[in-house]
């Protein structure tokens, strides 16, 4: 509820991430990640999507449904700054905000207008947990939404260096081929909180019906085990 205005959930996105751990830090980092957007019954009207097929990318306005709180703080600790330095919440993309709203730009791979669940959008590069509520969808306009000379604040000072990934074939064979490329990219982006760097710690996260367990040592990620989830 915003004043006297009720925000309605128009759709939900379905991804391979049942929990927050492992989700990319922002949209577009891993374009091989596929997701589908299924509309709520009230909004399953193909006419509402007329013309959307002409756009390559769309904006999604959504809820940090795993981070809803009754209180908020004016400062947060961005993980990319080591989790120790505080910065203003409005200078970050932290999910812990006065209103837990996120915005993501994703590639529109295709639209299926005729399914048992009504119109379905197929997108690439989403950064959301499975079943995340979506409040609005807008087309991305390259001439308006892109600013080549924009500055990125504290993020301009952070050097991104992908991890090398050691994924033994004995474990990789469990992962369907259509998910392998995306999973390897997720691992290379280092799913750990940036303030954690314990070479002996065994980490794990769920992806596409599997639990991936790994350690990170000397900028190299080693997959130790893959478990099939029921």
Secondary structure by P-SEA (a helix, b strand, c coil): ccccbbbbbcccccccccccccccccccccccccbbbbbcccccccccccccccccbbbbbbbcccccccccccbbbccccccccccccccccccccccbbbbbbbbbccccccccccbbbbbccccccccccccbbbbbbccccccccccccccccbbbbbbbbbccccccccccccaaaaaaaaaaacccccccccccbbbbbbcccbbbbbcccccccccccccccc
